[in-house]
């Protein structure tokens, strides 16, 4: 009897403890509590139920005048952007800088001199909103016929006088030889080729001398005879259909005068200049666009035939050249005598007087 009583007491004790455990577990399910400060989630930086707001955001109470946008601290160290999430991309300026920009906006210049000096952009030499002004070196004219001429030929430099002086110790090498035939040469260029006009900030070289095609200076030369005319100049005139007469400075003067008289009487569109690019065995030459005729002695028939076949031809040749000849700017450095009209400035008849004599 006593043993049965003891067993009943033990059963009652265990029943009470089990009921308390069930009640405690039930209470935990209904009212969950979490240690937010100790949360170490593997997938999210915030504990379940915690709002996803960056920790560096300062909460600002919205007003009726300003939109409800979060403000961010100045210590943002983003890896991809220099501004914090949601922060407008506006150049940060001090109150003094804002005042300067406001004052400068009323003037013609959009930026102040102080802001220009501080700009160190990687892609542009000017600061934001600063006008793209040209560099002082860019103010050099492309070609005005007077500036930066030393790139080709400086008429005021005595060292360039070698281009038109005879410095050979043996003039007999340049004497006329009646048995030496003239050489007619064509330097082929495609029919669609348009020669480029280059400014005096770059040099121009040629594949053959005397040059009969290639790049040239934009300003054409005044037609006539020169103390010296570089090929960078006369090629512009060749392109519009001119005939250029070249002679070596050591060539026989009587032959030079005879050829000069024929050319000047055949057409208005001609240029005459000495040149060191000619050889002693043939110190006289006539040039047209892509053609050359080199001679030891003057032959009227060859000269007349060359001019009639190749004059007034070139990529810039026009039928009515007289409309622009008198109105355009021209290169005149070293000009000795201007060309005279034979028929008209358009040269509607070439070497007419030679046809009558022959």
C-alpha positions as CSV (number, residue, x, y, z in Angstrom):
1,X,0.0,0.0,0.0
2,X,2.8,2.4,0.9
3,X,4.6,1.5,-2.4
4,X,1.6,2.3,-4.4
5,X,1.3,5.7,-2.8
6,X,4.9,6.5,-3.5
7,X,4.4,5.6,-7.2
8,X,1.4,7.9,-7.5
9,X,3.3,10.9,-6.0
10,X,6.2,10.4,-8.5
11,X,3.7,10.2,-11.5
12,X,2.1,13.4,-10.4
13,X,5.5,15.2,-10.1
14,X,6.5,14.3,-13.6
15,X,3.2,15.3,-15.0
16,X,3.5,18.8,-13.5
17,X,7.1,19.3,-14.9
18,X,6.0,18.2,-18.4
19,X,3.1,20.6,-18.4
20,X,5.4,23.5,-17.5
21,X,7.7,22.6,-20.4
22,X,4.9,22.5,-22.9
23,X,3.5,25.8,-21.7
24,X,7.0,27.5,-22.0
25,X,7.5,26.2,-25.5
26,X,4.0,27.4,-26.5
27,X,4.8,30.8,-25.1
28,X,8.0,30.9,-27.2
29,X,6.1,30.1,-30.4
30,X,3.5,32.8,-29.8
31,X,5.9,35.6,-28.8
32,X,9.3,35.2,-30.6
33,X,12.2,37.3,-29.6
34,X,15.5,37.7,-31.4
35,X,18.9,39.1,-30.5
36,X,19.2,41.8,-33.2
37,X,22.5,42.9,-32.1
38,X,24.0,39.4,-32.4
39,X,22.4,38.6,-35.8
40,X,24.8,36.9,-38.1
41,X,22.7,36.0,-41.1
42,X,24.4,34.2,-43.9
43,X,22.3,35.7,-46.8
44,X,21.3,39.1,-45.6
45,X,23.1,41.9,-43.7
46,X,19.9,42.5,-41.7
47,X,18.0,40.4,-39.2
48,X,14.6,39.1,-40.2
49,X,12.1,41.9,-39.8
50,X,14.7,44.7,-39.7
51,X,14.2,47.4,-42.4
52,X,16.8,47.4,-45.2
53,X,18.2,50.8,-44.8
54,X,22.0,51.6,-45.1
55,X,23.5,52.2,-41.7
56,X,25.1,55.5,-42.9
57,X,21.8,57.0,-43.9
58,X,20.5,59.7,-41.6
59,X,16.8,59.7,-41.2
60,X,15.2,63.1,-42.0
61,X,11.7,63.9,-41.2
62,X,9.9,64.9,-44.4
63,X,8.4,68.3,-44.8
64,X,5.7,69.7,-47.1
65,X,8.2,71.7,-49.2
66,X,10.9,69.2,-49.8
67,X,10.6,65.7,-51.2
68,X,11.2,62.7,-48.9
69,X,14.7,61.8,-50.1
70,X,17.3,60.4,-47.8
71,X,20.4,62.4,-47.1
72,X,23.8,60.8,-46.9
73,X,26.9,61.5,-44.9
74,X,29.9,63.1,-46.6
75,X,32.1,60.1,-45.8
76,X,30.7,57.9,-48.5
77,X,33.4,55.6,-49.9
78,X,31.6,53.8,-52.7
79,X,33.6,51.6,-54.9
80,X,31.8,52.3,-58.1
81,X,30.4,55.8,-57.8
82,X,31.8,58.9,-56.0
83,X,28.3,59.5,-54.6
84,X,26.2,57.6,-52.1
85,X,23.2,55.6,-53.2
86,X,20.4,57.9,-54.1
87,X,22.6,61.0,-53.8
88,X,22.2,63.3,-56.9
89,X,25.3,63.6,-59.1
90,X,26.1,67.2,-58.6
91,X,29.6,68.7,-58.4
92,X,30.3,69.5,-54.8
93,X,31.2,73.1,-54.2
94,X,31.7,75.2,-51.2
95,X,29.4,78.2,-50.5
96,X,32.1,80.5,-51.8
97,X,32.4,78.6,-55.1
98,X,28.7,78.6,-55.6
99,X,28.7,82.4,-55.2
100,X,31.5,82.7,-57.8
101,X,29.7,80.5,-60.3
102,X,26.4,82.5,-59.8
103,X,28.2,85.8,-60.4
104,X,30.1,84.5,-63.5
105,X,26.9,83.2,-65.1
106,X,25.8,86.7,-65.7
107,X,28.9,87.5,-67.7
108,X,30.0,86.4,-71.2
109,X,32.5,83.8,-69.8
110,X,30.8,80.8,-68.4
111,X,33.6,80.0,-65.9
112,X,36.0,82.1,-63.8
113,X,39.7,82.2,-64.3
114,X,40.1,80.5,-60.9
115,X,38.1,77.5,-62.0
116,X,40.1,77.2,-65.2
117,X,43.4,77.0,-63.4
118,X,42.2,74.2,-61.1
119,X,40.7,71.9,-63.8
120,X,42.9,68.8,-64.4
121,X,40.6,66.8,-66.7
122,X,42.0,63.6,-68.2
123,X,40.0,63.7,-71.5
124,X,39.6,67.4,-72.2
125,X,41.9,70.4,-71.8
126,X,39.1,72.6,-70.7
127,X,37.0,72.5,-67.5
128,X,33.3,71.7,-67.5
129,X,31.2,74.4,-69.3
130,X,34.5,76.1,-70.4
131,X,34.5,77.1,-74.0
132,X,36.9,75.1,-76.2
133,X,39.3,77.9,-77.2
134,X,42.1,77.2,-79.7
135,X,45.6,76.8,-78.5
136,X,47.9,79.8,-79.3
137,X,49.8,77.7,-81.8
138,X,46.6,77.0,-83.6
139,X,46.2,80.7,-84.4
140,X,49.0,80.5,-87.0
141,X,47.3,81.0,-90.4
142,X,47.1,77.9,-92.6
143,X,48.6,79.8,-95.6
144,X,48.5,83.5,-96.1
145,X,51.5,83.7,-98.5
146,X,53.6,85.5,-96.0
147,X,53.8,83.6,-92.7
148,X,55.9,80.5,-91.9
149,X,57.3,80.3,-95.4
150,X,60.6,78.8,-94.3
151,X,58.9,75.4,-94.3
152,X,59.3,75.4,-98.1
153,X,61.5,78.4,-99.0
154,X,62.3,81.6,-97.1
155,X,63.1,84.4,-99.6
156,X,64.6,86.5,-96.8
157,X,67.1,83.8,-95.7
158,X,70.4,84.0,-97.5
159,X,70.9,80.3,-97.0
160,X,68.0,79.6,-99.3
161,X,69.5,81.6,-102.1
162,X,71.4,78.5,-103.2
163,X,68.1,77.4,-104.8
164,X,68.6,80.0,-107.6
165,X,72.4,80.5,-107.8
166,X,74.8,78.6,-109.9
167,X,77.4,77.1,-107.6
168,X,78.9,74.6,-110.1
169,X,82.6,74.9,-110.8
170,X,82.1,73.6,-114.3
171,X,79.5,75.4,-116.4
172,X,80.5,73.4,-119.5
173,X,78.4,70.5,-118.2
174,X,75.3,72.6,-118.8
175,X,76.1,73.7,-122.3
176,X,73.5,72.9,-125.1
177,X,74.0,69.6,-127.0
178,X,72.1,69.3,-130.3
179,X,72.6,65.6,-130.4
180,X,70.9,65.0,-127.0
181,X,67.3,64.1,-127.4
182,X,64.6,65.5,-125.1
183,X,62.8,63.2,-122.6
184,X,59.0,63.2,-122.3
185,X,57.8,61.6,-119.0
186,X,54.4,60.8,-117.7
187,X,54.0,60.1,-114.0
188,X,50.8,58.1,-113.7
189,X,48.1,59.0,-111.1
190,X,44.5,57.6,-111.0
191,X,41.9,59.8,-112.8
192,X,39.9,60.1,-109.5
193,X,42.9,61.2,-107.5
194,X,42.4,64.6,-105.8
195,X,45.6,66.1,-104.5
196,X,45.4,67.4,-100.8
197,X,46.1,71.0,-99.9
198,X,48.3,71.1,-96.8
199,X,48.9,74.0,-94.4
200,X,52.3,75.3,-93.6
201,X,52.4,73.5,-90.2
202,X,53.6,70.3,-92.0
203,X,56.2,69.6,-94.7
204,X,55.5,68.2,-98.1
205,X,57.8,65.7,-99.9
206,X,57.5,64.2,-103.4
207,X,58.3,60.9,-104.9
208,X,59.9,62.3,-108.0
209,X,61.7,65.5,-109.1
210,X,60.9,67.7,-110.7
211,X,57.5,67.2,-109.1
212,X,54.5,67.1,-111.4
213,X,51.8,65.9,-109.1
214,X,51.1,65.6,-105.3
215,X,50.1,67.7,-102.4
216,X,50.5,71.5,-102.5
217,X,49.9,74.7,-100.5
218,X,46.4,76.1,-100.6
219,X,47.4,79.6,-101.9
220,X,48.2,79.6,-105.7
221,X,51.1,81.6,-107.1
222,X,50.6,84.7,-109.1
223,X,51.3,83.8,-112.8
224,X,54.7,85.1,-114.0
225,X,58.5,84.7,-113.6
226,X,60.1,84.2,-110.1
227,X,63.5,84.4,-108.6
228,X,62.6,81.0,-107.2
229,X,59.3,79.2,-106.7
230,X,59.2,76.0,-104.6
231,X,57.3,73.0,-106.0
232,X,54.9,73.2,-103.1
233,X,53.7,76.4,-104.7
234,X,53.7,75.7,-108.4
235,X,51.9,72.4,-108.0
236,X,48.8,74.2,-107.0
237,X,48.9,76.0,-110.3
238,X,49.7,72.8,-112.3
239,X,46.5,71.3,-110.8
240,X,44.5,74.1,-112.4
241,X,46.1,73.6,-115.8
242,X,49.2,75.8,-115.8
243,X,52.5,75.2,-117.6
244,X,55.6,75.6,-115.5
245,X,59.0,76.3,-117.1
246,X,62.1,75.3,-115.0
247,X,65.7,75.9,-115.7
248,X,68.9,75.1,-113.8
249,X,70.7,78.2,-112.5
250,X,73.8,77.1,-114.5
251,X,71.9,76.6,-117.8
252,X,73.0,78.6,-120.8
253,X,71.4,82.0,-120.6
254,X,70.6,82.2,-124.3
255,X,68.6,79.0,-124.2
256,X,66.8,80.1,-121.0
257,X,65.7,83.4,-122.6
258,X,64.5,81.6,-125.8
259,X,62.3,79.1,-123.9
260,X,61.0,81.8,-121.6
261,X,60.0,83.9,-124.6
262,X,58.1,80.9,-126.2
263,X,56.2,80.0,-123.0
264,X,55.2,83.6,-122.2
265,X,53.9,84.0,-125.7
266,X,51.9,80.8,-125.7
267,X,49.6,81.3,-122.7
268,X,48.9,83.5,-119.8
269,X,48.7,80.5,-117.3
270,X,52.4,80.0,-116.9
271,X,55.1,80.1,-114.2
272,X,58.9,80.4,-114.7
273,X,61.5,79.5,-112.0
274,X,65.0,78.2,-111.6
275,X,65.4,74.7,-110.1
276,X,68.2,72.5,-108.8
277,X,66.2,69.4,-109.5
278,X,67.3,69.4,-113.2
279,X,70.3,67.5,-114.4
280,X,73.3,69.1,-116.2
281,X,72.6,67.1,-119.4
282,X,69.1,68.5,-119.6
283,X,68.9,71.7,-117.7
284,X,65.6,72.9,-119.3
285,X,62.1,71.5,-118.5
286,X,58.4,72.1,-119.1
287,X,55.9,70.8,-116.6
288,X,52.2,70.1,-116.8
289,X,50.0,68.1,-114.4
290,X,51.7,64.6,-114.3
291,X,53.9,65.4,-117.4
292,X,57.4,66.7,-117.9
293,X,59.6,67.5,-120.9
294,X,63.3,67.8,-120.2
295,X,65.6,69.3,-122.8
296,X,69.2,70.2,-123.5
297,X,68.3,72.6,-126.3
298,X,65.0,74.4,-127.1
299,X,62.9,72.9,-129.8
300,X,59.9,75.1,-130.8
301,X,58.0,72.2,-132.3
302,X,58.3,70.1,-129.1
303,X,57.5,73.0,-126.8
304,X,54.4,74.1,-128.8
305,X,53.2,70.5,-129.1
306,X,53.7,69.9,-125.3
307,X,51.8,73.1,-124.3
308,X,48.9,72.5,-126.7
309,X,48.4,68.9,-125.5
310,X,48.8,69.3,-121.7
311,X,47.9,72.9,-120.8
312,X,44.6,73.7,-119.2
313,X,44.4,70.1,-117.8
314,X,44.4,69.0,-114.2
315,X,42.1,68.1,-111.2
316,X,41.4,71.7,-110.5
317,X,41.2,73.0,-114.1
318,X,38.1,75.0,-115.0
319,X,36.9,76.5,-118.3
320,X,36.4,80.0,-117.0
321,X,39.4,80.5,-114.7
322,X,39.3,84.3,-115.3
323,X,36.3,84.5,-112.9
324,X,38.5,83.7,-109.9
325,X,42.0,84.7,-110.9
326,X,41.6,88.4,-110.2
327,X,39.5,88.0,-107.0
328,X,41.5,85.4,-105.1
329,X,44.5,85.8,-102.8
330,X,47.8,84.8,-104.3
331,X,51.4,84.0,-103.4
332,X,53.8,86.6,-104.7
333,X,57.1,86.2,-102.8
334,X,60.0,86.3,-105.3
335,X,57.8,87.5,-108.2
336,X,59.9,89.3,-110.8
337,X,57.4,90.0,-113.6
338,X,53.7,89.2,-113.8
339,X,52.4,87.2,-116.7
340,X,50.7,89.1,-119.6
341,X,47.5,88.2,-121.3
342,X,48.1,86.4,-124.6
343,X,44.5,86.0,-125.6
344,X,42.4,86.0,-122.4
345,X,42.9,84.8,-118.8
346,X,41.2,81.6,-120.0
347,X,43.7,81.0,-122.8
348,X,41.1,80.1,-125.4
349,X,44.0,79.8,-128.0
350,X,47.4,78.3,-127.2
351,X,50.6,79.2,-129.0
352,X,48.7,80.8,-131.9
353,X,51.7,82.9,-133.1
354,X,53.9,79.8,-133.3
355,X,51.5,78.2,-135.7
356,X,51.7,81.1,-138.0
357,X,55.6,81.1,-137.9
358,X,55.7,77.3,-138.5
